[in-house]
Amino acid sequence: MRLFATLATLCGAATLSLGATPAMSEQAGAAPVVSSPQLAAYHINAGDDLEINVWGEERLQREVRVLPDGTFTFPLVGQVVAIGKLPRDVAADIVNGLKAQYRDNVPTVTVSVKGASGFQFSVTGKVKGPGIFTPTRYVNVLDALIMAGGPAEFANVDNVVILRKSAGGHNTAIRVRLSRIFKGSASASEMADLPVLESGDTVIVP
């Protein structure tokens, strides 16, 4: 049985033009969903590198890095909040910011994640290679353990904890049982239900 769930590609581009239905390279309606990692869409993190194109306006082509406060600056628009948003949402914000500069329709704007270096998580406890990881793609909790070298001897893989910081700074504990997966007896639904990590998560293996 395969041990890896298919994960969505990080670097999806988003396209938006004023007054028209957006043409999106991401899956329609996709969002990070714990029960279906295959549908996860990438939300921008601080430290990510973005490529921004305003079609027909070479002077507005930019590669920017999202600052620690989750923003970046863009010509004629000013400060743009990017953290936690989909690329297509950032494209929409830029279009709105450019409206005052054009008598007619704003040119098509595309935003692509060129480097997802802002997406990081850590693995600690009884694993062979604990540390901080920057995977450049979404990973689930099983992927995280494998990236950390797998569970060490005497690890309790039925009591793995994902610590996640909420917007208010409080930690939420998500407990995961993985023994059936490591024994090769997990069902397809169990594999599909593996939690997908978010940036800043800490995986603890007791």
N, C-alpha and C positions, 0 to 999 in steps of 0.2 A: 504494500500500500504506500502511496506517495506520502511523504511527510511535509510537503510544502503546499500551501494554498497560493493560487495565482494572485498576484498583486497588481494593482493598477500602476501604469507608468507615471513617474513623478513629473516629468517635464512636458506637460500638456499645454498647448497654446490656447488662448482664448481670443475670439475676434468679436468686435462690436462696432456697429455703425449707427449713427443717429437716425431715428425714425424707421428703423428696419429691424426685422427679426435677426438676432445674432447668429452668426455662423460659428459653431463651436466645435473644436476638435476633441473636447472632453465628452464623456458619456452624458447624455441628457439627463438632468435631474440627479446626477451622481453626487454623493457626499460620503464622508467617512462613516461607515456603518460597522459596528463591532461584529454583527452576526454574518456579514457578507463582505469579507476583505476584498473580494474581486471587484466590488463597486466603489472602492475608496477613491475619492478625488483629492488632489493635493491642495491643502490650504497653506498659504504662504507664511513663512516664519522669518523672524529677525535673523539677519545674516545671509539670507538667500540672495542670489544674483538674478536679476530680471533683465530681459531684453524687451524693449518697448519700441514699436514701430507705428508711426502715423503715416499711412500710405500716401505717397506723393509729396511728402514734406521731409526731405532728407535732413533738414536742420533740426528736426525733432526726433531723430533716431537716437536712442540712448540705451546704454547698459548701465544699470544702477544696482547698488547693494542696499537691501533693506536695513536700516539702522537699528540699533538695540531697542529704540522706542517704538519700532514697528512701522516707521514712516520712511519716505524718501521725497526728494524734491524733483519737480519736473517743470521744464520751461513753460511759461504762460499759464501754468496751473498752480504752482506753488507746492505746498506740502500735501502729500497723498498718503493716506493711511492704508497700509497693505496687510499687516499682520492678521492672520486668521481668515483672510479672504481667498476666494478662488481667483485665478488669473482673469477670468472674464469679468468679475466684479471690479477689479482694479481698472480694467479697460473701460468699463462703464463710468467710473469716477473720472478718468482722464477725459473722456468724451464730454461729460458734463462741465468739466473745468475749462474746456476749449470752446464752448458754445459762444462765448462773448467775443471770440476772435474771428468768427466766420459769419458772413451774411447768409450764406447758404448752408447746406449740410456739412457737418464736421466730417473730415476724412475718416476712413476706417482705422481703428486703433487695434493693435494686437499686443498682447502681453504674454511672454513665455518665460517659464522658469528655466534659466540656463544652468544654474548650479544650486542644488538644494542643501548647501552646507549648513543652513540654519536648523535642519532637522536632526536632532541628536537625542539619544537616550543612553542610559547606563544600566549595566547588569552587575550585580554584586551578590555576595553570599557563596554558596557551595557550587561554583562553576569553575571550569579549568582555566578560563581566561577572562576574569572580570575586567571591566573598564568602561570607557565612554565610546560610543559608536556613532558614526555619521554614515548611514547606509546608502544615501542618494536614492532611496525608494522607500515606500511604505513596507513595514515588516510586521508580522504578528509575533505573539509571545514565543512561539516555538522557534521561529527564525532567529529571534534575539538570543535564545539560549544556545543555538547552534553557532551563531556568530561569536559567542563567548566561550566556545570550545566544548559545549555540552555540559551536563551536570557532573559534578565531582562525585566521588565515592561517598555514600551515605546521604546524598542529597534527598530531600523530601519533595519530589516533583509533584506530589498531590497537594501541596500547600504553597505553591508559587504565588507571590503577591506582586501586583503592579501598583506602585504608588504614583498617583496622578495629582498634580496641583490644579486646583480650580481657580477661576478668575479672582476669587477673594483671597487666595493664598492658602486655603485649607487643603489638606491632603485627602484624597479618596483612595481607599484600598480595594483593588479588584483581585479576588482570589481565583486561581486557575488550577485545575487538576489535569495533570499531563501523563500520569502513569500508563493509562491505556494506550496513549499515542506511542510512548517509548517501547511498549510491549508489542506494538504492531496490531493491536486489536480494536483501535478506534473506528467508529463509523464515519461515513462521509459527512454526516451532519455535525459530528463533534469536531471534525477538521474545519468545517466551514464556520463554526462558531468561535474559533480561536480569536481572542481580542487583538485588534490591530493597535499598535502602539502609537502614541502621540508624542510630539516633540516635548522633551523635558521629563518623560516618564522614567521611573527607576524600577527595574525588575529585580526582585529579591528572591533568591532561592535558599530556603532554610536547610 
